[in-house]
């Protein structure tokens, strides 16, 4: 499952960031921002009608991500 499929207010754990090539700048930026394996992530808000952006939180930091960026983050729903 990826981050775009996470419902509002739902928590999950990051599994990995999917690379789309050897020099994937977007994936590297996501990793630099803290989207690394094992980190808890929570969806704070969703744009209306399934649009951009998604507001997600890792730790005490919130990020607004486009759906194309969020789709690269693979997650597992927290029990």
C-alpha positions as CSV (number, residue, x, y, z in Angstrom):
1,X,0.0,0.0,0.0
2,X,1.3,3.5,-0.6
3,X,0.8,6.8,1.2
4,X,-1.9,8.0,-1.2
5,X,-4.2,5.2,0.0
6,X,-3.9,6.2,3.7
7,X,-7.1,7.6,5.1
8,X,-7.4,10.9,7.1
9,X,-6.4,10.4,10.7
10,X,-4.9,7.0,10.1
11,X,-1.4,6.0,11.2
12,X,1.0,3.8,9.4
13,X,4.7,2.8,9.3
14,X,7.0,3.6,6.3
15,X,8.3,0.5,4.6
16,X,10.4,2.1,1.8
17,X,10.6,4.8,-0.8
18,X,10.3,3.5,-4.3
19,X,13.1,4.7,-6.6
20,X,12.2,5.4,-10.2
21,X,15.8,5.3,-11.5
22,X,19.3,5.5,-10.2
23,X,19.3,9.4,-9.8
24,X,15.7,9.9,-8.6
25,X,15.8,13.3,-7.0
26,X,12.3,13.2,-5.6
27,X,12.8,9.9,-3.9
28,X,16.1,11.1,-2.4
29,X,14.4,14.3,-1.1
30,X,11.7,12.2,0.6
31,X,14.4,10.1,2.2
32,X,16.2,13.3,3.3
33,X,13.0,14.6,4.8
34,X,12.6,11.5,7.0
35,X,10.5,9.1,5.0
36,X,12.7,6.1,6.0
37,X,11.8,2.6,6.9
38,X,10.3,2.2,10.4
39,X,9.2,5.8,10.8
40,X,5.5,6.3,11.9
41,X,3.5,8.5,9.5
42,X,0.0,9.9,9.9
43,X,-2.4,11.5,7.4
44,X,-3.6,14.8,8.7
45,X,-5.7,16.1,5.8
46,X,-6.7,15.3,2.2
47,X,-7.5,17.7,-0.6
48,X,-11.1,17.6,-1.8
49,X,-12.1,15.3,-4.6
50,X,-8.9,13.3,-4.4
51,X,-6.7,16.1,-5.5
52,X,-3.3,17.5,-4.4
53,X,-1.9,17.9,-1.8
54,X,-1.9,15.4,1.1
55,X,-0.9,16.7,4.5
56,X,1.1,14.1,6.4
57,X,3.0,14.1,9.6
58,X,6.3,12.4,10.6
59,X,7.3,13.1,14.2
60,X,6.4,16.7,14.8
61,X,6.9,17.8,11.2
62,X,4.1,18.1,8.7
63,X,4.6,17.9,4.9
64,X,2.3,18.7,2.0
65,X,3.0,16.2,-0.7
66,X,1.6,15.8,-4.2
67,X,-0.1,12.5,-4.9
68,X,2.7,11.6,-7.4
69,X,5.3,12.1,-4.6
70,X,3.2,10.3,-1.9
71,X,2.7,7.3,-4.2
72,X,6.5,6.5,-3.9
73,X,6.2,6.0,-0.2
74,X,5.2,2.4,0.6
75,X,3.5,2.0,4.0
76,X,2.0,-0.6,6.3
77,X,-1.0,0.3,8.5
78,X,-0.1,0.5,12.2
79,X,-1.9,-2.1,14.3
